[in-house]
C-alpha cells in the first residue's frame, strides 16, 4: 500500500475504526456504500488518512474481508474480536494490539479516526499531527463543538485498552481535561459521519 514519504511526525499513526455493525444504516453494510469516485466509503476514509499519516491500522471484525471492503490487500489491519460489544470494546482490542506491536514501540501517539468520515480536510489531519505529544490528547473543534478524529498520546493507550461497551473514549478524555488540547478548525468535516444512507448526500462535491 503506497503511502506518502512524510518526514513530519513519523511516530504517530492513524487508527481507523471500522468494526462497528452500523445498524442505523439499514441492512446494507455502509462500509461498502459507493461514492461516485468508485471508492467504497471505508476506502475513501482510508485514502484520506493515507494522505496525512505515514503509518496506519484499520480495525475490522474477525470475519471481514478487507479486499471486499475496497481496501488494498496490503492494508495493515487489527482484528477486533469484541467488536460486537460496541465502540469501546473495539477501541480496547485495537489499543491492546498496538501496545503489543514491537514495530510501534517508539510511537508517541495515535489518531483515532472513524471509518465513515471521508470529508475531513487534509489540513485538519496535519494540524493534529503537528500537536502530537505522549502526554496530550488533541481534538478538533468547529462551530463550538468538538469532533473527530481525536489524537491520543501514548500515556493514555493503556486506558483505551481497558475500555468496554459502546461509550467510546469520552471518559478517558474527561479524566484528562488538563491534558486535552482543542484546536479550532474551519472544517465541518469533523462532524460529518455517515449514520444513515441519506447522510451521503451531505458529502462535499467531489466525494458524493
Number of C-alpha atoms within 10 A of each C-alpha: 9 10 14 11 11 12 8 13 19 15 19 27 24 25 27 28 22 23 27 22 17 17 12 12 16 12 8 12 13 24 24 15 19 17 16 11 10 12 18 21 25 27 25 24 22 26 15 18 26 18 16 25 23 20 19 21 20 23 25 23 20 13 10 13 12 19 12 12 18 19 20 13 11 10 15 14 16 22 19 23 16 19 26 15 14 18 23 22 23 32 30 25 23 27 23 17 14 21 16 10 10 9 9 15 12 11 19 20 27 29 26 21 24 23 25 24 23 26 23 21 17 13 13 21 24 16 16 21 24 11 15 23 21 16 15 22 28 25 26 24 20 17 11 8 11 17 18 22 23 24 28 27 21 24 15 19 21 14 15 24 20 14 22 20 16 16 12 17 19 9 12 16 17 11 10 13 11 10 14 18 17 17 16 15 20 14 19 14 19 26 19 20 19 24 15 13 13 9 12 18 11 13 17 12 9 9 17 15
